[in-house]
Amino acid sequence: MNDTATVYAVTDPATGQTLATFPTITDDELRAAIDTADRTHAQWSRTSTVADRAALLHRVAELYRERRDDLAATIVREMAKPIDQAVGEVDFCADIYDYYADHAEEFLADQPITLADGSEGSAFIRKSSIGVLLGIMPWNFPAYQIARFAGPNLVIGNTVLLKHAPQCPESALAIEQVFHDAGFPEGAYTNVFATNDQAADVIADPRVQGVSLTGSARAGAAVAEIAGRNLTKVVLELGGSDPFVLLSTDDLDAVVASAVATRLEGNGQVCNAAKRFLVADHLYDDFLAKFTDAMAAVSPTDPTTPGAELGPLSSPAAADRLQEQLAAATAQGATVVTGGQRQGNAFTPTILTGVTPENDAYREEFFGPVAAVYRVEDEDAAITIANDTPYGLGSYLFTTDAEQALRVADRIEAGMVYVNIVGADSPELPFGGVKASGFGRELGPLGADEFVNKKLIRIGG
């Protein structure tokens, strides 16, 4: 995690022009932030009730809804997400905070244990907070990623230090202000504009009990190494190259619409979006023709415009990376069926075919509006290609055969399988992956079960 030159700045994704910069935190300020978070955990977190913390979280949800337009506009300004999607992200955050507030008592209730025959007395599990946590968040969902981490952990009673992506400083400050205005005490939620080196020092601090990172596999490996050396609990949500498996359908147009929606969401920069489209032989030609027409009908435009479907990538560096990947893919034998044109930092929606296992693109994650389409002979062939990736985050399966749906879902190596639906993320549904996509879960009841002390209390007869 060597990076002492981290710059927190708002940079226009379309032009690369720096609009505002923010100073990184000093070492003394960072130590003070950890001190305060630790003290707040020892005092407020230990004395407040679950109901107290749930009420504060409900207020956070209210403030998100009151400030949705400003929060959404900031997201667009920082990473060029189309405005309708940015508004949807803010609304989803409010729902997440309400969800954890609504279910706090249930998730933290004592869990009785049935003792073995002949044992006297009773036993139960009591859940409690563990202390200060560090969240390291990415730029592609400036508000949602924080909600997944902060919502359950604040209601549990953990205190949070939040290191946001350097290109999202205004979102970081706006979200910190929401928690302050909602009534959380100083130290419960603290934004830190830390360098990567400073973040490593935070993970190594014995007062910090856990770290959650959403980002690249490279960043995840670096964080996990530091956490391991310091016996710090870690949750990692890393990259994905999710398969979209089409085996049968009675509405191909609807399937194509789903394929376009999942591939272009967030300008193609979503970890759990479908990226590889595996289509049964008897549907392949019709699917490819319709998919090509639908993708070609979408053009990059100003992301601030209501109704925009596709904006530029998040930065010039991201656009350069995607351009390099596309050039390498075609040089190694892939065919561009449509798109592939760079317009500033935007790309026209792109479809690749002929991506073989010898092509680097076969196992890479394309973080942009690029879809690779594969013809598969049958169910077994689809599963083979679906699993032939370092990643295992999400997956999508379309079939009219209910038995096949469950059979294939069981065989796909991923943390999530969505059958005949896309865009169905919801606060109650756990999110996370396997293999190089990380470990641990966020959202749902499992998201409130990562950073807790599950204390056994055994009482004699």
Buried (B, 14 or more C-beta within 10 A) or exposed (E): BEEEEBBBBBBBBBEEEEEEEBEBBEEEBBBBBBEBBBBBBBEBBEEBEBEBBBBBBBBBBBBBBEBBEEBBBBBBBBBBBBBBBBBBBBBBBBBBBBBBBBBBEEBBEEEEEEEEEEEEEBBBBBBBBBBBBBBBBBBBBBBBBBBBBBBBBBBBBBBBBBBBBBBBBBBBBBBBEBBBEBEBBEBBBBBBBBBBBBBBBBBEBEBBBBBBBBBBBEBBEBBBBBBEEBEBBBBBBBBBBBBBBBBBBEEBEEBBBBBBBBBBBBBBBBBBBBBBBBBBEEBBEEBBEBBBEBBBEBEBBEBBEEEBBBBBBBBBEBBEBBBEBBEBBBEBEBEBBBBBEBEBBBBBBBBBBBBEEEBEBBBBBBBBBBBBBBBBEEBEBBBEBBBBBBBBBBBBBBBEEEEBBBEBBEBBBBBBBBBBEBEEBEBEBBBBBBBBBBBBBBBBBBBBBBBBEEEEEEEEE
